[in-house]
Amino acid sequence: MRSSLLGILAAFASVLLAIALEEAHFLSFLKISALILILGGTAGATFASYRIEEFAIMAFHLREALFPKKEFSLTDLFLDFAERARKNGLLSLEDRLSSVPDAFLRKGIQLIVDGTDPRAVEEILFEAAEGLEEKEIRSAKILETAGGFSPTIGIIGTVLGLVGVLENLGAGTRALGEGIATAFIATFYGISFANLLYFPLANRIKSWARVRSNRRQAMIRGIISLQTGDNRRILAERMAPFLEETR
């Protein structure tokens, strides 16, 4: 979370510093009409591309990616499960279901407690994992879509501004220069929001999604190991490759 927010702040700060070093006036870059066009136009075009439900999911995923919860140790949890299953059988794991903090993991444990065929357990969990990952990646694509629209909306704003300039060619050189500068502010906003905000946030969700996907793969391996009765060392070895990136 810190790296994402600090990175975005650093990116915008570098733009402001560049403006200061060029000895330009900050107020020259503050155009409310251009901001309304870029933010409103980008939001509208993006909303038109997806369903409302997908935006709600995206907002949830973005919050989770920026402010991730502290993860519990999967290895320790599964080693505890393995010890319980060895002593009292798989049915004894049902008593722990209510304390398992992850819905995907609860689903997997419930399947093996219910005596589901091992191949069916594997297929069900892999399909569920793919579905969850697809939703997470789709959330990132929504922000990427916004990042694609933003510069284009900026060009529209610039064209509108230039039309206004051309209509007032007789206003004098100074007014003409100010009008052209104002027209290009929309493009500046469009490119800045796309590359300093939308795309970085999309990449953050993708990075978070990869970690979540790896944890789910580790859960699947652990659940299968529990069902097949693997010893603690084999169980940990099967899970380890998918947990290396989450440490």
NORCOR-V840005 format. One record per pair of residues at least 12 apart in sequence whose ideal C-beta (glycine too) atoms are under 8 Angstrom apart, sorted by the first residue. I is the first residue (numbers start at 0). J is the second residue. D is the distance in whole Angstrom. If there is no record, write none. Layout:
I;J;D
I;J;D
This chain:
0;65;5
0;66;5
0;67;7
3;64;8
3;65;6
3;199;7
3;200;7
3;203;5
4;65;7
6;199;6
7;195;7
7;196;6
7;199;6
7;200;8
10;195;4
10;199;7
11;191;8
11;195;6
14;191;6
14;195;7
27;180;7
27;184;8
28;184;6
28;187;7
30;181;6
30;184;5
30;185;8
30;188;8
33;156;5
33;181;8
33;184;5
33;185;4
33;188;5
34;188;6
36;152;6
36;155;7
36;156;5
36;159;8
36;185;6
37;149;6
37;152;5
37;153;6
37;156;7
37;185;6
37;188;4
37;189;5
37;192;6
38;192;8
40;148;7
40;152;4
40;155;7
40;156;8
41;145;5
41;148;5
41;149;5
41;152;5
41;189;8
41;192;7
42;145;8
44;148;4
44;152;7
45;141;7
45;144;5
45;145;5
45;148;6
48;141;8
48;144;6
49;141;6
49;144;8
53;137;7
53;138;8
53;141;6
54;141;7
56;134;6
56;137;8
56;138;6
57;137;8
57;138;4
57;141;5
57;142;7
57;204;8
60;134;8
60;135;6
60;138;4
60;204;6
60;207;8
60;208;8
61;138;7
61;142;8
61;200;6
61;203;8
61;204;6
63;207;7
64;203;5
64;204;5
64;206;8
64;207;4
64;208;8
65;200;8
65;203;7
67;207;7
70;214;7
70;245;7
71;100;6
73;214;7
73;217;6
73;218;7
73;221;7
73;238;6
73;242;6
74;235;6
74;238;6
74;239;8
74;242;7
76;99;8
77;221;4
77;224;8
77;225;7
77;234;6
77;235;8
77;238;7
78;231;5
78;234;7
78;235;7
80;92;6
80;95;7
80;108;7
80;221;8
80;225;6
81;224;8
81;225;6
81;229;8
81;230;8
81;231;5
81;234;5
82;231;7
83;95;7
84;225;6
84;228;8
89;111;6
89;112;6
89;225;7
89;226;7
90;112;6
92;108;6
92;111;8
92;112;6
92;225;8
93;108;8
93;109;8
93;112;5
95;108;8
96;108;6
96;109;6
96;112;8
101;218;7
103;124;8
103;127;7
103;128;7
103;131;7
103;215;6
103;218;6
104;218;5
104;222;8
106;124;7
106;127;7
107;120;7
107;124;5
107;218;6
107;219;7
107;222;4
108;222;7
108;225;8
110;123;6
110;124;7
110;222;8
111;222;6
111;225;6
111;226;4
117;223;7
117;226;6
117;227;7
120;222;7
120;223;7
120;226;6
121;219;7
121;223;6
124;218;8
124;219;5
124;222;7
125;219;7
128;212;7
128;215;4
128;216;7
128;219;7
131;211;7
131;212;8
131;215;7
132;208;6
132;211;7
132;212;5
132;215;8
135;204;7
135;207;7
135;208;4
135;211;6
135;212;8
136;205;7
136;208;6
138;204;5
138;208;8
139;201;4
139;202;7
139;204;4
139;205;5
139;208;7
140;201;7
141;201;8
142;197;5
142;198;7
142;200;5
142;201;4
142;204;7
143;197;7
143;198;7
143;201;5
145;193;8
145;197;5
146;192;8
146;193;4
146;194;7
146;197;4
146;198;5
146;201;7
147;193;7
149;188;8
149;189;5
149;190;7
149;192;5
149;193;4
149;197;6
150;186;7
150;189;4
150;190;5
150;193;5
151;189;7
152;185;8
152;189;6
153;185;5
153;186;4
153;187;7
153;188;6
153;189;2
153;190;6
154;185;8
154;186;6
154;189;7
155;185;7
156;182;8
156;184;8
156;185;3
156;186;7
156;188;8
156;189;7
157;182;5
157;183;6
157;185;5
157;186;5
158;182;8
159;182;8
159;185;8
160;178;7
160;179;8
160;181;6
160;182;3
160;183;7
160;184;8
160;185;6
161;179;7
161;182;5
163;178;6
163;182;7
164;178;4
164;179;6
164;182;6
209;244;7
210;244;6
210;245;5
213;241;5
213;242;7
213;244;6
213;245;6
214;241;7
214;242;7
214;245;6
216;241;4
217;238;4
217;241;4
217;242;5
220;237;4
220;238;5
220;241;7
221;234;6
221;237;7
221;238;5
223;237;8
224;237;5
224;238;8
